[in-house]
Amino acid sequence: MTNILTAIGSIALLLVGCALFAYSFGSGEPNAIIFFAGIVAMTGSFWLPITVIGNSHETW
């Protein structure tokens, strides 16, 4: 169950990161804070499953 929730959360975080990244260029002028937040969210979407699933001791 943890693996499924982690996968869903990771995909959601990746989509939020992509949306923030796209919004930073779609607004009137580029916004560095939103751009950086998008990069951090996308990085977190890869970090989350590696950390959670990597630390679980159950096998697939």
PDB file of N, H, CA, C and O in Angstrom:
ATOM      1  N   MET A   1       0.824  -1.195   0.000  1.00  0.00           N
ATOM      2  CA  MET A   1       0.000   0.000   0.000  1.00  0.00           C
ATOM      3  C   MET A   1       0.872   1.265   0.000  1.00  0.00           C
ATOM      4  O   MET A   1       0.550   2.257  -0.654  1.00  0.00           O
ATOM      5  N   THR A   2       1.964   1.205   0.737  1.00  0.00           N
ATOM      6  H   THR A   2       2.225   0.399   1.268  1.00  0.00           H
ATOM      7  CA  THR A   2       2.865   2.358   0.790  1.00  0.00           C
ATOM      8  C   THR A   2       3.457   2.657  -0.582  1.00  0.00           C
ATOM      9  O   THR A   2       3.621   3.817  -0.959  1.00  0.00           O
ATOM     10  N   ASN A   3       3.775   1.600  -1.324  1.00  0.00           N
ATOM     11  H   ASN A   3       3.641   0.658  -1.018  1.00  0.00           H
ATOM     12  CA  ASN A   3       4.351   1.801  -2.657  1.00  0.00           C
ATOM     13  C   ASN A   3       3.363   2.479  -3.594  1.00  0.00           C
ATOM     14  O   ASN A   3       3.747   3.325  -4.400  1.00  0.00           O
ATOM     15  N   ILE A   4       2.098   2.111  -3.491  1.00  0.00           N
ATOM     16  H   ILE A   4       1.785   1.423  -2.836  1.00  0.00           H
ATOM     17  CA  ILE A   4       1.075   2.709  -4.350  1.00  0.00           C
ATOM     18  C   ILE A   4       0.885   4.181  -4.006  1.00  0.00           C
ATOM     19  O   ILE A   4       0.823   5.024  -4.902  1.00  0.00           O
ATOM     20  N   LEU A   5       0.792   4.495  -2.720  1.00  0.00           N
ATOM     21  H   LEU A   5       0.843   3.811  -1.992  1.00  0.00           H
ATOM     22  CA  LEU A   5       0.632   5.892  -2.302  1.00  0.00           C
ATOM     23  C   LEU A   5       1.854   6.723  -2.673  1.00  0.00           C
ATOM     24  O   LEU A   5       1.726   7.885  -3.057  1.00  0.00           O
ATOM     25  N   THR A   6       3.020   6.138  -2.562  1.00  0.00           N
ATOM     26  H   THR A   6       3.124   5.193  -2.251  1.00  0.00           H
ATOM     27  CA  THR A   6       4.242   6.841  -2.947  1.00  0.00           C
ATOM     28  C   THR A   6       4.250   7.139  -4.442  1.00  0.00           C
ATOM     29  O   THR A   6       4.631   8.233  -4.859  1.00  0.00           O
ATOM     30  N   ALA A   7       3.830   6.170  -5.241  1.00  0.00           N
ATOM     31  H   ALA A   7       3.521   5.282  -4.902  1.00  0.00           H
ATOM     32  CA  ALA A   7       3.796   6.376  -6.694  1.00  0.00           C
ATOM     33  C   ALA A   7       2.796   7.463  -7.073  1.00  0.00           C
ATOM     34  O   ALA A   7       3.090   8.311  -7.915  1.00  0.00           O
ATOM     35  N   ILE A   8       1.623   7.442  -6.458  1.00  0.00           N
ATOM     36  H   ILE A   8       1.384   6.753  -5.774  1.00  0.00           H
ATOM     37  CA  ILE A   8       0.608   8.465  -6.746  1.00  0.00           C
ATOM     38  C   ILE A   8       1.104   9.843  -6.315  1.00  0.00           C
ATOM     39  O   ILE A   8       0.947  10.819  -7.050  1.00  0.00           O
ATOM     40  N   GLY A   9       1.697   9.924  -5.132  1.00  0.00           N
ATOM     41  H   GLY A   9       1.824   9.132  -4.535  1.00  0.00           H
ATOM     42  CA  GLY A   9       2.234  11.197  -4.656  1.00  0.00           C
ATOM     43  C   GLY A   9       3.361  11.712  -5.524  1.00  0.00           C
ATOM     44  O   GLY A   9       3.472  12.916  -5.755  1.00  0.00           O
ATOM     45  N   SER A  10       4.194  10.814  -6.003  1.00  0.00           N
ATOM     46  H   SER A  10       4.104   9.836  -5.815  1.00  0.00           H
ATOM     47  CA  SER A  10       5.300  11.208  -6.867  1.00  0.00           C
ATOM     48  C   SER A  10       4.801  11.753  -8.197  1.00  0.00           C
ATOM     49  O   SER A  10       5.316  12.755  -8.692  1.00  0.00           O
ATOM     50  N   ILE A  11       3.803  11.098  -8.775  1.00  0.00           N
ATOM     51  H   ILE A  11       3.385  10.283  -8.373  1.00  0.00           H
ATOM     52  CA  ILE A  11       3.235  11.575 -10.037  1.00  0.00           C
ATOM     53  C   ILE A  11       2.558  12.924  -9.841  1.00  0.00           C
ATOM     54  O   ILE A  11       2.694  13.818 -10.677  1.00  0.00           O
ATOM     55  N   ALA A  12       1.826  13.074  -8.735  1.00  0.00           N
ATOM     56  H   ALA A  12       1.716  12.348  -8.056  1.00  0.00           H
ATOM     57  CA  ALA A  12       1.165  14.353  -8.461  1.00  0.00           C
ATOM     58  C   ALA A  12       2.192  15.470  -8.282  1.00  0.00           C
ATOM     59  O   ALA A  12       2.005  16.575  -8.790  1.00  0.00           O
ATOM     60  N   LEU A  13       3.264  15.183  -7.568  1.00  0.00           N
ATOM     61  H   LEU A  13       3.416  14.285  -7.155  1.00  0.00           H
ATOM     62  CA  LEU A  13       4.309  16.185  -7.354  1.00  0.00           C
ATOM     63  C   LEU A  13       5.003  16.545  -8.661  1.00  0.00           C
ATOM     64  O   LEU A  13       5.361  17.703  -8.876  1.00  0.00           O
ATOM     65  N   LEU A  14       5.195  15.563  -9.532  1.00  0.00           N
ATOM     66  H   LEU A  14       4.904  14.623  -9.357  1.00  0.00           H
ATOM     67  CA  LEU A  14       5.795  15.838 -10.836  1.00  0.00           C
ATOM     68  C   LEU A  14       4.885  16.728 -11.682  1.00  0.00           C
ATOM     69  O   LEU A  14       5.363  17.645 -12.349  1.00  0.00           O
ATOM     70  N   LEU A  15       3.576  16.463 -11.657  1.00  0.00           N
ATOM     71  H   LEU A  15       3.188  15.718 -11.115  1.00  0.00           H
ATOM     72  CA  LEU A  15       2.638  17.289 -12.420  1.00  0.00           C
ATOM     73  C   LEU A  15       2.581  18.716 -11.882  1.00  0.00           C
ATOM     74  O   LEU A  15       2.505  19.671 -12.655  1.00  0.00           O
ATOM     75  N   VAL A  16       2.618  18.861 -10.561  1.00  0.00           N
ATOM     76  H   VAL A  16       2.680  18.086  -9.933  1.00  0.00           H
ATOM     77  CA  VAL A  16       2.644  20.205  -9.962  1.00  0.00           C
ATOM     78  C   VAL A  16       3.924  20.929 -10.365  1.00  0.00           C
ATOM     79  O   VAL A  16       3.894  22.113 -10.701  1.00  0.00           O
ATOM     80  N   GLY A  17       5.039  20.219 -10.332  1.00  0.00           N
ATOM     81  H   GLY A  17       5.064  19.257 -10.059  1.00  0.00           H
ATOM     82  CA  GLY A  17       6.308  20.823 -10.742  1.00  0.00           C
ATOM     83  C   GLY A  17       6.291  21.266 -12.192  1.00  0.00           C
ATOM     84  O   GLY A  17       6.779  22.347 -12.523  1.00  0.00           O
ATOM     85  N   CYS A  18       5.727  20.428 -13.062  1.00  0.00           N
ATOM     86  H   CYS A  18       5.331  19.550 -12.792  1.00  0.00           H
ATOM     87  CA  CYS A  18       5.632  20.796 -14.482  1.00  0.00           C
ATOM     88  C   CYS A  18       4.714  21.995 -14.677  1.00  0.00           C
ATOM     89  O   CYS A  18       4.996  22.872 -15.494  1.00  0.00           O
ATOM     90  N   ALA A  19       3.614  22.033 -13.926  1.00  0.00           N
ATOM     91  H   ALA A  19       3.385  21.321 -13.263  1.00  0.00           H
ATOM     92  CA  ALA A  19       2.688  23.163 -14.040  1.00  0.00           C
ATOM     93  C   ALA A  19       3.348  24.463 -13.578  1.00  0.00           C
ATOM     94  O   ALA A  19       3.193  25.500 -14.224  1.00  0.00           O
ATOM     95  N   LEU A  20       4.078  24.415 -12.473  1.00  0.00           N
ATOM     96  H   LEU A  20       4.204  23.573 -11.948  1.00  0.00           H
ATOM     97  CA  LEU A  20       4.785  25.607 -11.995  1.00  0.00           C
ATOM     98  C   LEU A  20       5.856  26.042 -12.990  1.00  0.00           C
ATOM     99  O   LEU A  20       6.019  27.232 -13.259  1.00  0.00           O
ATOM    100  N   PHE A  21       6.575  25.077 -13.527  1.00  0.00           N
ATOM    101  H   PHE A  21       6.442  24.110 -13.308  1.00  0.00           H
ATOM    102  CA  PHE A  21       7.620  25.365 -14.505  1.00  0.00           C
ATOM    103  C   PHE A  21       7.027  26.023 -15.745  1.00  0.00           C
ATOM    104  O   PHE A  21       7.572  27.005 -16.248  1.00  0.00           O
ATOM    105  N   ALA A  22       5.915  25.489 -16.239  1.00  0.00           N
ATOM    106  H   ALA A  22       5.472  24.691 -15.831  1.00  0.00           H
ATOM    107  CA  ALA A  22       5.268  26.058 -17.423  1.00  0.00           C
ATOM    108  C   ALA A  22       4.674  27.430 -17.119  1.00  0.00           C
ATOM    109  O   ALA A  22       4.732  28.326 -17.961  1.00  0.00           O
ATOM    110  N   TYR A  23       4.105  27.604 -15.930  1.00  0.00           N
ATOM    111  H   TYR A  23       4.058  26.875 -15.247  1.00  0.00           H
ATOM    112  CA  TYR A  23       3.507  28.887 -15.566  1.00  0.00           C
ATOM    113  C   TYR A  23       4.564  29.980 -15.468  1.00  0.00           C
ATOM    114  O   TYR A  23       4.294  31.139 -15.785  1.00  0.00           O
ATOM    115  N   SER A  24       5.760  29.615 -15.032  1.00  0.00           N
ATOM    116  H   SER A  24       5.980  28.674 -14.774  1.00  0.00           H
ATOM    117  CA  SER A  24       6.807  30.633 -14.889  1.00  0.00           C
ATOM    118  C   SER A  24       7.191  31.237 -16.234  1.00  0.00           C
ATOM    119  O   SER A  24       7.615  32.392 -16.289  1.00  0.00           O
ATOM    120  N   PHE A  25       7.052  30.481 -17.316  1.00  0.00           N
ATOM    121  H   PHE A  25       6.707  29.544 -17.271  1.00  0.00           H
ATOM    122  CA  PHE A  25       7.339  31.015 -18.644  1.00  0.00           C
ATOM    123  C   PHE A  25       6.094  31.544 -19.331  1.00  0.00           C
ATOM    124  O   PHE A  25       6.196  32.366 -20.241  1.00  0.00           O
ATOM    125  N   GLY A  26       4.919  31.086 -18.912  1.00  0.00           N
ATOM    126  H   GLY A  26       4.836  30.418 -18.173  1.00  0.00           H
ATOM    127  CA  GLY A  26       3.683  31.511 -19.559  1.00  0.00           C
ATOM    128  C   GLY A  26       3.179  32.852 -19.082  1.00  0.00           C
ATOM    129  O   GLY A  26       2.404  33.505 -19.780  1.00  0.00           O
ATOM    130  N   SER A  27       3.605  33.277 -17.904  1.00  0.00           N
ATOM    131  H   SER A  27       4.235  32.747 -17.336  1.00  0.00           H
ATOM    132  CA  SER A  27       3.163  34.579 -17.403  1.00  0.00           C
ATOM    133  C   SER A  27       3.849  35.688 -18.197  1.00  0.00           C
ATOM    134  O   SER A  27       4.739  35.420 -19.005  1.00  0.00           O
ATOM    135  N   GLY A  28       3.437  36.922 -17.966  1.00  0.00           N
ATOM    136  H   GLY A  28       2.715  37.140 -17.310  1.00  0.00           H
ATOM    137  CA  GLY A  28       3.938  38.058 -18.735  1.00  0.00           C
ATOM    138  C   GLY A  28       5.449  38.154 -18.770  1.00  0.00           C
ATOM    139  O   GLY A  28       6.032  38.378 -19.830  1.00  0.00           O
ATOM    140  N   GLU A  29       6.082  37.990 -17.641  1.00  0.00           N
ATOM    141  H   GLU A  29       5.608  37.808 -16.780  1.00  0.00           H
ATOM    142  CA  GLU A  29       7.541  37.995 -17.584  1.00  0.00           C
ATOM    143  C   GLU A  29       7.980  36.782 -16.767  1.00  0.00           C
ATOM    144  O   GLU A  29       7.253  36.356 -15.869  1.00  0.00           O
ATOM    145  N   PRO A  30       9.132  36.225 -17.051  1.00  0.00           N
ATOM    146  CA  PRO A  30       9.577  35.038 -16.313  1.00  0.00           C
ATOM    147  C   PRO A  30       9.708  35.320 -14.817  1.00  0.00           C
ATOM    148  O   PRO A  30      10.240  36.354 -14.412  1.00  0.00           O
ATOM    149  N   ASN A  31       9.225  34.402 -14.022  1.00  0.00           N
ATOM    150  H   ASN A  31       8.793  33.562 -14.351  1.00  0.00           H
ATOM    151  CA  ASN A  31       9.256  34.556 -12.578  1.00  0.00           C
ATOM    152  C   ASN A  31      10.220  33.519 -12.007  1.00  0.00           C
ATOM    153  O   ASN A  31       9.956  32.319 -12.071  1.00  0.00           O
ATOM    154  N   ALA A  32      11.329  33.982 -11.453  1.00  0.00           N
ATOM    155  H   ALA A  32      11.543  34.958 -11.401  1.00  0.00           H
ATOM    156  CA  ALA A  32      12.384  33.080 -10.996  1.00  0.00           C
ATOM    157  C   ALA A  32      11.960  32.251  -9.794  1.00  0.00           C
ATOM    158  O   ALA A  32      12.378  31.100  -9.674  1.00  0.00           O
ATOM    159  N   ILE A  33      11.141  32.800  -8.897  1.00  0.00           N
ATOM    160  H   ILE A  33      10.801  33.736  -8.994  1.00  0.00           H
ATOM    161  CA  ILE A  33      10.729  32.060  -7.700  1.00  0.00           C
ATOM    162  C   ILE A  33       9.837  30.887  -8.084  1.00  0.00           C
ATOM    163  O   ILE A  33      10.007  29.784  -7.564  1.00  0.00           O
ATOM    164  N   ILE A  34       8.889  31.115  -8.987  1.00  0.00           N
ATOM    165  H   ILE A  34       8.751  32.011  -9.409  1.00  0.00           H
ATOM    166  CA  ILE A  34       8.009  30.034  -9.429  1.00  0.00           C
ATOM    167  C   ILE A  34       8.806  29.012 -10.236  1.00  0.00           C
ATOM    168  O   ILE A  34       8.566  27.810 -10.125  1.00  0.00           O
ATOM    169  N   PHE A  35       9.744  29.480 -11.041  1.00  0.00           N
ATOM    170  H   PHE A  35       9.939  30.457 -11.132  1.00  0.00           H
ATOM    171  CA  PHE A  35      10.616  28.577 -11.796  1.00  0.00           C
ATOM    172  C   PHE A  35      11.393  27.672 -10.848  1.00  0.00           C
ATOM    173  O   PHE A  35      11.458  26.461 -11.057  1.00  0.00           O
ATOM    174  N   PHE A  36      11.981  28.254  -9.810  1.00  0.00           N
ATOM    175  H   PHE A  36      11.928  29.239  -9.640  1.00  0.00           H
ATOM    176  CA  PHE A  36      12.753  27.479  -8.843  1.00  0.00           C
ATOM    177  C   PHE A  36      11.854  26.513  -8.080  1.00  0.00           C
ATOM    178  O   PHE A  36      12.259  25.384  -7.803  1.00  0.00           O
ATOM    179  N   ALA A  37      10.631  26.941  -7.735  1.00  0.00           N
ATOM    180  H   ALA A  37      10.301  27.858  -7.960  1.00  0.00           H
ATOM    181  CA  ALA A  37       9.690  26.051  -7.047  1.00  0.00           C
ATOM    182  C   ALA A  37       9.338  24.856  -7.929  1.00  0.00           C
ATOM    183  O   ALA A  37       9.197  23.738  -7.431  1.00  0.00           O
ATOM    184  N   GLY A  38       9.195  25.082  -9.225  1.00  0.00           N
ATOM    185  H   GLY A  38       9.310  25.990  -9.630  1.00  0.00           H
ATOM    186  CA  GLY A  38       8.933  23.982 -10.149  1.00  0.00           C
ATOM    187  C   GLY A  38      10.084  23.002 -10.218  1.00  0.00           C
ATOM    188  O   GLY A  38       9.873  21.790 -10.246  1.00  0.00           O
ATOM    189  N   ILE A  39      11.304  23.523 -10.245  1.00  0.00           N
ATOM    190  H   ILE A  39      11.475  24.508 -10.222  1.00  0.00           H
ATOM    191  CA  ILE A  39      12.483  22.654 -10.269  1.00  0.00           C
ATOM    192  C   ILE A  39      12.574  21.847  -8.978  1.00  0.00           C
ATOM    193  O   ILE A  39      12.876  20.655  -9.017  1.00  0.00           O
ATOM    194  N   VAL A  40      12.316  22.483  -7.835  1.00  0.00           N
ATOM    195  H   VAL A  40      12.070  23.452  -7.804  1.00  0.00           H
ATOM    196  CA  VAL A  40      12.359  21.784  -6.548  1.00  0.00           C
ATOM    197  C   VAL A  40      11.282  20.704  -6.487  1.00  0.00           C
ATOM    198  O   VAL A  40      11.544  19.601  -6.007  1.00  0.00           O
ATOM    199  N   ALA A  41      10.073  21.006  -6.968  1.00  0.00           N
ATOM    200  H   ALA A  41       9.861  21.902  -7.358  1.00  0.00           H
ATOM    201  CA  ALA A  41       8.991  20.016  -6.958  1.00  0.00           C
ATOM    202  C   ALA A  41       9.320  18.832  -7.863  1.00  0.00           C
ATOM    203  O   ALA A  41       9.053  17.686  -7.503  1.00  0.00           O
ATOM    204  N   MET A  42       9.896  19.099  -9.033  1.00  0.00           N
ATOM    205  H   MET A  42      10.113  20.031  -9.326  1.00  0.00           H
ATOM    206  CA  MET A  42      10.266  17.995  -9.926  1.00  0.00           C
ATOM    207  C   MET A  42      11.382  17.145  -9.321  1.00  0.00           C
ATOM    208  O   MET A  42      11.374  15.921  -9.447  1.00  0.00           O
ATOM    209  N   THR A  43      12.336  17.793  -8.668  1.00  0.00           N
ATOM    210  H   THR A  43      12.344  18.788  -8.566  1.00  0.00           H
ATOM    211  CA  THR A  43      13.400  17.046  -8.004  1.00  0.00           C
ATOM    212  C   THR A  43      12.832  16.202  -6.876  1.00  0.00           C
ATOM    213  O   THR A  43      13.235  15.053  -6.690  1.00  0.00           O
ATOM    214  N   GLY A  44      11.895  16.768  -6.121  1.00  0.00           N
ATOM    215  H   GLY A  44      11.568  17.700  -6.272  1.00  0.00           H
ATOM    216  CA  GLY A  44      11.247  16.020  -5.041  1.00  0.00           C
ATOM    217  C   GLY A  44      10.452  14.835  -5.535  1.00  0.00           C
ATOM    218  O   GLY A  44      10.331  13.827  -4.839  1.00  0.00           O
ATOM    219  N   SER A  45       9.908  14.952  -6.738  1.00  0.00           N
ATOM    220  H   SER A  45      10.006  15.771  -7.303  1.00  0.00           H
ATOM    221  CA  SER A  45       9.126  13.836  -7.266  1.00  0.00           C
ATOM    222  C   SER A  45      10.010  12.633  -7.591  1.00  0.00           C
ATOM    223  O   SER A  45       9.518  11.505  -7.620  1.00  0.00           O
ATOM    224  N   PHE A  46      11.284  12.846  -7.833  1.00  0.00           N
ATOM    225  H   PHE A  46      11.683  13.763  -7.810  1.00  0.00           H
ATOM    226  CA  PHE A  46      12.205  11.728  -8.027  1.00  0.00           C
ATOM    227  C   PHE A  46      12.813  11.276  -6.702  1.00  0.00           C
ATOM    228  O   PHE A  46      13.108  10.094  -6.529  1.00  0.00           O
ATOM    229  N   TRP A  47      13.002  12.197  -5.775  1.00  0.00           N
ATOM    230  H   TRP A  47      12.763  13.158  -5.915  1.00  0.00           H
ATOM    231  CA  TRP A  47      13.588  11.877  -4.474  1.00  0.00           C
ATOM    232  C   TRP A  47      12.626  11.064  -3.614  1.00  0.00           C
ATOM    233  O   TRP A  47      13.053  10.148  -2.910  1.00  0.00           O
ATOM    234  N   LEU A  48      11.333  11.386  -3.663  1.00  0.00           N
ATOM    235  H   LEU A  48      10.987  12.130  -4.234  1.00  0.00           H
ATOM    236  CA  LEU A  48      10.336  10.740  -2.808  1.00  0.00           C
ATOM    237  C   LEU A  48      10.285   9.222  -2.986  1.00  0.00           C
ATOM    238  O   LEU A  48      10.419   8.508  -1.992  1.00  0.00           O
ATOM    239  N   PRO A  49      10.099   8.694  -4.193  1.00  0.00           N
ATOM    240  CA  PRO A  49      10.029   7.230  -4.293  1.00  0.00           C
ATOM    241  C   PRO A  49      11.357   6.534  -4.009  1.00  0.00           C
ATOM    242  O   PRO A  49      11.377   5.418  -3.489  1.00  0.00           O
ATOM    243  N   ILE A  50      12.469   7.192  -4.349  1.00  0.00           N
ATOM    244  H   ILE A  50      12.453   8.098  -4.771  1.00  0.00           H
ATOM    245  CA  ILE A  50      13.767   6.577  -4.071  1.00  0.00           C
ATOM    246  C   ILE A  50      13.955   6.424  -2.569  1.00  0.00           C
ATOM    247  O   ILE A  50      14.447   5.395  -2.105  1.00  0.00           O
ATOM    248  N   THR A  51      13.566   7.438  -1.807  1.00  0.00           N
ATOM    249  H   THR A  51      13.166   8.274  -2.184  1.00  0.00           H
ATOM    250  CA  THR A  51      13.734   7.403  -0.363  1.00  0.00           C
ATOM    251  C   THR A  51      12.747   6.455   0.296  1.00  0.00           C
ATOM    252  O   THR A  51      13.139   5.627   1.118  1.00  0.00           O
ATOM    253  N   VAL A  52      11.470   6.564  -0.053  1.00  0.00           N
ATOM    254  H   VAL A  52      11.151   7.237  -0.720  1.00  0.00           H
ATOM    255  CA  VAL A  52      10.444   5.767   0.625  1.00  0.00           C
ATOM    256  C   VAL A  52      10.555   4.294   0.251  1.00  0.00           C
ATOM    257  O   VAL A  52      10.583   3.430   1.128  1.00  0.00           O
ATOM    258  N   ILE A  53      10.617   4.007  -1.037  1.00  0.00           N
ATOM    259  H   ILE A  53      10.594   4.709  -1.749  1.00  0.00           H
ATOM    260  CA  ILE A  53      10.672   2.609  -1.462  1.00  0.00           C
ATOM    261  C   ILE A  53      12.049   2.012  -1.173  1.00  0.00           C
ATOM    262  O   ILE A  53      12.157   0.824  -0.867  1.00  0.00           O
ATOM    263  N   GLY A  54      13.081   2.811  -1.266  1.00  0.00           N
ATOM    264  H   GLY A  54      12.993   3.776  -1.515  1.00  0.00           H
ATOM    265  CA  GLY A  54      14.422   2.318  -0.973  1.00  0.00           C
ATOM    266  C   GLY A  54      14.620   1.965   0.483  1.00  0.00           C
ATOM    267  O   GLY A  54      15.418   1.083   0.801  1.00  0.00           O
ATOM    268  N   ASN A  55      13.905   2.642   1.382  1.00  0.00           N
ATOM    269  H   ASN A  55      13.257   3.358   1.124  1.00  0.00           H
ATOM    270  CA  ASN A  55      14.037   2.360   2.805  1.00  0.00           C
ATOM    271  C   ASN A  55      13.079   1.280   3.287  1.00  0.00           C
ATOM    272  O   ASN A  55      13.207   0.812   4.418  1.00  0.00           O
ATOM    273  N   SER A  56      12.122   0.872   2.459  1.00  0.00           N
ATOM    274  H   SER A  56      12.018   1.252   1.540  1.00  0.00           H
ATOM    275  CA  SER A  56      11.224  -0.201   2.876  1.00  0.00           C
ATOM    276  C   SER A  56      11.951  -1.529   2.700  1.00  0.00           C
ATOM    277  O   SER A  56      12.724  -1.706   1.759  1.00  0.00           O
ATOM    278  N   HIS A  57      11.698  -2.442   3.600  1.00  0.00           N
ATOM    279  H   HIS A  57      11.070  -2.298   4.365  1.00  0.00           H
ATOM    280  CA  HIS A  57      12.406  -3.718   3.584  1.00  0.00           C
ATOM    281  C   HIS A  57      11.580  -4.829   2.954  1.00  0.00           C
ATOM    282  O   HIS A  57      11.998  -5.987   2.949  1.00  0.00           O
ATOM    283  N   GLU A  58      10.419  -4.491   2.426  1.00  0.00           N
ATOM    284  H   GLU A  58      10.079  -3.550   2.430  1.00  0.00           H
ATOM    285  CA  GLU A  58       9.627  -5.527   1.767  1.00  0.00           C
ATOM    286  C   GLU A  58      10.045  -5.636   0.310  1.00  0.00           C
ATOM    287  O   GLU A  58      10.508  -4.666  -0.291  1.00  0.00           O
ATOM    288  N   THR A  59       9.881  -6.806  -0.239  1.00  0.00           N
ATOM    289  H   THR A  59       9.505  -7.594   0.249  1.00  0.00           H
ATOM    290  CA  THR A  59      10.251  -7.024  -1.630  1.00  0.00           C
ATOM    291  C   THR A  59       9.018  -6.952  -2.502  1.00  0.00           C
ATOM    292  O   THR A  59       7.895  -7.064  -2.009  1.00  0.00           O
ATOM    293  N   TRP A  60       9.217  -6.766  -3.779  1.00  0.00           N
ATOM    294  H   TRP A  60      10.129  -6.675  -4.180  1.00  0.00           H
ATOM    295  CA  TRP A  60       8.095  -6.657  -4.709  1.00  0.00           C
ATOM    296  C   TRP A  60       7.482  -8.003  -4.923  1.00  0.00           C
ATOM    297  O   TRP A  60       6.517  -8.129  -5.677  1.00  0.00           O
TER     298      TRP A  60
END
